[in-house]
């Protein structure tokens, strides 16, 4: 896949002659130079920040909360000019474009134009457009307008205008017009993965951040990708080549890279060639030479698979004997005999640059310790792999663990390959804090495997950096699940996650297990870490969850400051009081963000790049400076969470919880018999008293909820309505820029809000097939053009009305909130 493709060089005069082999390959560069793209950007996740240990710089104090979170409101900041912070995604004709920003109180219109592919001067096209539409303003922080239904699908340019004449012809003082683009393709992050054919050559191909090998598949993640988009690769001499995607949807692209592409740095963009305003900004990516190993095939033939003989020493001897000499470019494939079970009574330790390979029929190990089980049955270093191998054993706490799982040191971890492995902990699991299968580091590949835990966690990636998990089955028991922690650039796709046990009777048990938790460590006094660039797509989650668990969620954050500022410049903020970093560390400031949650500039955030006492340096400058009216929060965050095209069936508790995330999307998922459905949650405090993580710039599009059996769906006791798609804004938190559109929520369920609306800013709910249940007054919400749920999907008689469980769920969070709130 990807090998032998023909690249089509293009120039300012159109397509050139096809050149086999690609840029710098055997066919030569060919074509003519194309100008450098009009806009350039950097992708996220090109280096791994989650390394190191705490530097012990905790600041002073112990409770950095300097305003009462219960009193904090978005407010109505007063502005004298208009500024756009964010634009919603994937708008079709007849739908709204939602903007967040800082807007005056004047009545506004939007001049709008369709931008044809190939356009460079889009601003003039907009300024000369005769199409002007009205706008709807939500306080001074949100603005929306509808794209005319007669427009084509594509990229739209717009200009926000204020009237210059009053009703009697008098001159008005109007803010200058502001231009913007909607539906422009956007690149966020990218990883290169091996082609499917590489499964037969473990460790010979890698996963790369912001790059790919020749012959590999470049995976691109972002937004507003259209079926007509192409991927453009531009060489250092300016020659541009068009690469047709093998798969493309609105948020992700897979494109094969021809095998003849020469290593080096390239410009990459999505859209048209030459670059135009309907293309994404261009980002640099690297084409890497594949690892250069010579492979040595050996055999570990001394194992005895009679179910009685202890093979621990024999297997360890093979691992030790065949280990490559340090510094040699050698990769050893150790062939194991088929069958079994091959008994192990203690743990074994792998050696770097080894792969245990069994025939397709597989090799089965069973762990039978004479006393307490080992802490790990397989302890593996970096550059290690397994193919067609099974292990069933008690966990104490792990069956397999890789180096670097606790500190995320890329020098000692990563480069791991697993294909068709099957790990199961027995019902005699020794340690209830089980973390059955734990891996860490860069370049993690796990394919077509099965994992069955007994007591706790099924599968964990800690400090992952470039990983693909595809085609696996995660079977959950009790309080089990899988976690992606302190990680970046992870693709979790086409997996089945289900439970080995039925859900607890009466929705009170915990036997269903949790599905997937995405988070980062916020333990007090620990080093800071982040979680970003996570794609969860085309998976199936079934028969899991409970009244105290979620199925798929990104977890809450740690916080270091919540309160006013003393002063601000474009790229620095001086706080009004002292921060306290104990719940999030300062080892990695890139893992920290500052968001304005109230007052002037509300709805903005920036990542941190420095701190000195109360003075904080920002990685991205403010568009609107905060002032004495502003309240800011410094917290950890999750960035670029994408949950798309997943199916869930019979899931208790909250099925999808998107919490404290930035620039994220949930779209095209199907939830059947789903407990609490979807919840967008600004939740706090969580990791320490100052943790009031915001949800900023989010789209929830085209998700479908159906009743199915109806046995797991929750109802809220005060109202009796079903919990279909919720917006949670806990006191002190902010939900800014939320588009909820084209979702289907069945009769009996609703789209609803919970906990409060003081932090709601620019939330638009439109064109859903659903009922809206406002639990509170609705400032900050714009609810328009929705229709009733579809006929024939109403609540059956067997549906549970479980008010007690629902009440406990909310009471637990209210109790935690009251205990941890500041003065």
TABELSUL-V489996 format. One record per helix or strand of 2 or more residues. SS is the DSSP state (@ for helix, = for strand). FROM is the first residue (numbers start at 1). TO is the last residue. If there is no record, write none. Layout:
{{SS | FROM | TO} {SS | FROM | TO}}
This chain:
{{= | 6 | 11} {= | 14 | 20} {= | 40 | 41} {@ | 69 | 71} {= | 83 | 87} {= | 96 | 102} {= | 108 | 115} {@ | 122 | 127} {= | 132 | 134} {= | 136 | 138} {= | 142 | 146} {= | 155 | 162} {= | 178 | 182} {= | 186 | 193} {@ | 196 | 200} {= | 208 | 209} {= | 211 | 213} {= | 217 | 223} {= | 230 | 234} {= | 239 | 243} {= | 247 | 248} {= | 252 | 256} {= | 264 | 271} {= | 282 | 288} {= | 294 | 300} {@ | 312 | 321} {= | 330 | 336} {= | 339 | 344} {= | 348 | 349} {= | 354 | 358} {= | 363 | 367} {= | 376 | 380} {= | 384 | 387} {= | 389 | 393} {= | 398 | 402} {= | 416 | 419} {= | 422 | 425} {= | 437 | 447} {= | 450 | 452} {= | 457 | 470} {= | 473 | 476} {= | 481 | 485} {= | 488 | 493} {= | 496 | 499} {@ | 505 | 507} {= | 516 | 519} {= | 531 | 537} {= | 540 | 544} {= | 549 | 554} {= | 558 | 568} {= | 572 | 575} {@ | 589 | 591} {= | 593 | 598} {= | 605 | 612} {= | 615 | 618} {= | 631 | 635} {= | 638 | 644} {= | 647 | 651} {= | 654 | 659} {= | 661 | 667} {= | 670 | 674} {= | 678 | 682} {= | 695 | 701} {= | 704 | 706} {= | 722 | 729} {= | 735 | 741} {= | 749 | 754} {= | 760 | 766} {= | 772 | 773} {= | 781 | 784} {@ | 803 | 820}}
